[in-house]
Amino acid sequence: MSENNQLRDVFAAIADPTRRRLIHLLAEAEELPLHELTSQFPMGRTAVSKHLTILKEAGLVLDRKVGRETRFRLNASPLKEIQDWVAFYSKYWSMNMLRLNQLLEEEEE
């Protein structure tokens, strides 16, 4: 579980391609109503709402009511956890590739 004590793990939330697509759509707009998000998927409003709920539980999506409509926007700050994790392994692989390169150069000599 995330250090932020969130209801749902950020890694689990972004594991699904539909949820990653929702994040992408929300990143491109200030906020979007549910009907606009639903129009981007070959599934119904209920299915899209379930995906948005998972993203909300992970802290990745915020919503607000405007009349009878619910509008959603991205809260990207929980993605920092993923960025940090990837950065650690990126450094790990860079170091290993550097070592491999040094070994290959030594072998050529």
C-alpha positions in Angstrom: 0.0 0.0 0.0 1.1 3.5 -0.7 3.0 5.6 2.0 0.2 8.2 1.6 -2.2 5.8 3.4 -4.5 5.7 0.4 -7.4 3.3 0.1 -6.1 1.7 -3.1 -2.5 1.2 -4.2 -1.4 3.5 -7.0 0.4 0.7 -8.8 -2.8 -1.4 -8.8 -4.8 1.5 -10.0 -2.7 2.2 -13.1 -2.3 -1.5 -13.9 -5.4 -1.5 -16.1 -5.1 0.0 -19.6 -8.6 1.6 -19.4 -7.5 3.5 -16.2 -4.2 4.5 -17.8 -6.3 5.9 -20.8 -8.5 7.8 -18.4 -5.5 9.3 -16.7 -4.2 10.3 -20.1 -7.5 12.0 -21.1 -7.7 13.8 -17.8 -4.1 15.0 -18.1 -5.0 16.6 -21.4 -7.9 18.6 -20.0 -8.5 20.7 -16.9 -11.6 18.6 -16.1 -14.1 16.4 -18.0 -17.6 15.3 -17.3 -18.4 11.7 -17.1 -20.3 11.6 -20.4 -17.3 13.0 -22.3 -15.0 10.4 -20.7 -17.5 7.6 -21.5 -17.7 8.6 -25.1 -14.0 7.7 -25.4 -14.5 4.0 -24.5 -16.4 1.0 -26.0 -18.2 0.5 -22.6 -21.0 1.9 -20.7 -21.2 4.7 -18.2 -21.3 2.3 -15.2 -18.0 0.6 -16.3 -16.2 3.9 -16.8 -17.6 5.1 -13.4 -16.1 1.9 -11.7 -12.7 2.7 -13.2 -12.9 6.3 -12.1 -13.8 5.1 -8.6 -10.7 3.0 -8.4 -8.6 6.0 -9.6 -10.3 8.2 -7.0 -9.6 5.6 -4.2 -5.9 5.8 -5.2 -6.0 9.6 -5.0 -5.4 10.0 -8.8 -8.7 11.5 -9.6 -10.8 14.3 -8.0 -14.4 15.0 -8.7 -16.9 17.7 -8.1 -20.6 18.1 -8.8 -21.8 20.8 -11.1 -25.5 20.7 -11.1 -26.5 17.2 -12.0 -23.2 16.5 -13.7 -20.0 15.1 -12.1 -16.7 16.5 -13.4 -13.4 14.8 -13.0 -9.8 16.0 -13.0 -6.4 14.5 -12.5 -4.5 14.7 -9.3 -1.0 13.6 -10.5 0.8 13.8 -7.2 0.3 10.1 -6.4 2.2 9.3 -9.6 5.3 10.6 -7.9 5.5 7.2 -6.1 5.7 5.5 -9.5 8.2 8.0 -10.8 10.4 7.3 -7.8 10.2 3.6 -8.2 11.0 3.7 -11.9 13.9 6.1 -11.2 15.4 3.7 -8.8 15.3 0.8 -11.3 16.5 3.1 -14.1 19.6 3.9 -12.1 20.0 0.2 -11.3 19.9 -0.8 -15.0 22.2 2.1 -16.0 24.8 0.9 -13.5 24.5 -2.7 -14.7 24.8 -1.7 -18.3 27.9 0.4 -17.5 29.4 -2.6 -15.7 28.6 -4.9 -18.7 30.1 -2.3 -21.1 33.3 -2.2 -18.9 33.5 -6.0 -18.9 33.1 -6.2 -22.7 35.8 -3.5 -23.2 38.2 -5.5 -20.9 37.5 -8.6 -22.9 38.3 -6.9 -26.1 41.7 -5.8 -24.9 
